[in-house]
Amino acid sequence: MVSFLKIFLSTVWLFMVYMVVSTSLESSLFKEWDFLGSIPWMRATLWDFYANVLVIYLWVLYRERNWAIKILWAILFFTLGSIGTIGYVLIQLFFLKDGEGIQHILTPKSSK
């Protein structure tokens, strides 16, 4: 399962990087913001996105011991979105030792 997740999430991460870069080259979010912000579904989508990021970040607060790391991931999650969150999970997966399962990335580092 861990190998599958590494491949699957790496693929999703690469796709998201591609989508963000290609979209940024095609259209500037800063130029489009007034229009996008006027769309009710866009505002609802942003609130939904940040609520999800907050929930995932609470897991990071629970899991990580170092406050500098906690702050770094907050910045990356809230600015990069899924690129940051998938990146965090991938790093955790790639640092698993042989024989460790997914449950090891769900528990706090201090309990290991």
MODELLER restraints for C-alpha pairs under 7 A, 6 or more apart:
rsr = mdl.restraints
at = mdl.atoms
rsr.add(forms.Gaussian(group=physical.xy_distance, feature=features.Distance(at['CA:2:A'], at['CA:93:A']), mean=6.96, stdev=0.5))
rsr.add(forms.Gaussian(group=physical.xy_distance, feature=features.Distance(at['CA:2:A'], at['CA:101:A']), mean=6.86, stdev=0.5))
rsr.add(forms.Gaussian(group=physical.xy_distance, feature=features.Distance(at['CA:2:A'], at['CA:102:A']), mean=6.80, stdev=0.5))
rsr.add(forms.Gaussian(group=physical.xy_distance, feature=features.Distance(at['CA:6:A'], at['CA:90:A']), mean=6.41, stdev=0.5))
rsr.add(forms.Gaussian(group=physical.xy_distance, feature=features.Distance(at['CA:6:A'], at['CA:93:A']), mean=6.68, stdev=0.5))
rsr.add(forms.Gaussian(group=physical.xy_distance, feature=features.Distance(at['CA:9:A'], at['CA:86:A']), mean=6.71, stdev=0.5))
rsr.add(forms.Gaussian(group=physical.xy_distance, feature=features.Distance(at['CA:9:A'], at['CA:90:A']), mean=6.92, stdev=0.5))
rsr.add(forms.Gaussian(group=physical.xy_distance, feature=features.Distance(at['CA:13:A'], at['CA:83:A']), mean=5.90, stdev=0.5))
rsr.add(forms.Gaussian(group=physical.xy_distance, feature=features.Distance(at['CA:13:A'], at['CA:86:A']), mean=6.27, stdev=0.5))
rsr.add(forms.Gaussian(group=physical.xy_distance, feature=features.Distance(at['CA:16:A'], at['CA:83:A']), mean=6.40, stdev=0.5))
rsr.add(forms.Gaussian(group=physical.xy_distance, feature=features.Distance(at['CA:17:A'], at['CA:83:A']), mean=6.68, stdev=0.5))
rsr.add(forms.Gaussian(group=physical.xy_distance, feature=features.Distance(at['CA:36:A'], at['CA:42:A']), mean=6.34, stdev=0.5))
rsr.add(forms.Gaussian(group=physical.xy_distance, feature=features.Distance(at['CA:37:A'], at['CA:43:A']), mean=6.17, stdev=0.5))
rsr.add(forms.Gaussian(group=physical.xy_distance, feature=features.Distance(at['CA:53:A'], at['CA:77:A']), mean=6.53, stdev=0.5))
rsr.add(forms.Gaussian(group=physical.xy_distance, feature=features.Distance(at['CA:53:A'], at['CA:78:A']), mean=6.79, stdev=0.5))
rsr.add(forms.Gaussian(group=physical.xy_distance, feature=features.Distance(at['CA:57:A'], at['CA:74:A']), mean=6.64, stdev=0.5))
rsr.add(forms.Gaussian(group=physical.xy_distance, feature=features.Distance(at['CA:60:A'], at['CA:70:A']), mean=6.80, stdev=0.5))
rsr.add(forms.Gaussian(group=physical.xy_distance, feature=features.Distance(at['CA:61:A'], at['CA:70:A']), mean=6.18, stdev=0.5))
rsr.add(forms.Gaussian(group=physical.xy_distance, feature=features.Distance(at['CA:62:A'], at['CA:108:A']), mean=6.12, stdev=0.5))
rsr.add(forms.Gaussian(group=physical.xy_distance, feature=features.Distance(at['CA:63:A'], at['CA:107:A']), mean=6.12, stdev=0.5))
rsr.add(forms.Gaussian(group=physical.xy_distance, feature=features.Distance(at['CA:63:A'], at['CA:108:A']), mean=3.74, stdev=0.5))
rsr.add(forms.Gaussian(group=physical.xy_distance, feature=features.Distance(at['CA:63:A'], at['CA:109:A']), mean=5.64, stdev=0.5))
rsr.add(forms.Gaussian(group=physical.xy_distance, feature=features.Distance(at['CA:64:A'], at['CA:70:A']), mean=6.54, stdev=0.5))
rsr.add(forms.Gaussian(group=physical.xy_distance, feature=features.Distance(at['CA:64:A'], at['CA:108:A']), mean=6.31, stdev=0.5))
rsr.add(forms.Gaussian(group=physical.xy_distance, feature=features.Distance(at['CA:64:A'], at['CA:109:A']), mean=5.96, stdev=0.5))
rsr.add(forms.Gaussian(group=physical.xy_distance, feature=features.Distance(at['CA:65:A'], at['CA:109:A']), mean=6.82, stdev=0.5))
rsr.add(forms.Gaussian(group=physical.xy_distance, feature=features.Distance(at['CA:65:A'], at['CA:110:A']), mean=6.66, stdev=0.5))
rsr.add(forms.Gaussian(group=physical.xy_distance, feature=features.Distance(at['CA:76:A'], at['CA:84:A']), mean=5.30, stdev=0.5))
rsr.add(forms.Gaussian(group=physical.xy_distance, feature=features.Distance(at['CA:77:A'], at['CA:84:A']), mean=4.88, stdev=0.5))
rsr.add(forms.Gaussian(group=physical.xy_distance, feature=features.Distance(at['CA:77:A'], at['CA:85:A']), mean=5.70, stdev=0.5))
rsr.add(forms.Gaussian(group=physical.xy_distance, feature=features.Distance(at['CA:92:A'], at['CA:105:A']), mean=6.19, stdev=0.5))
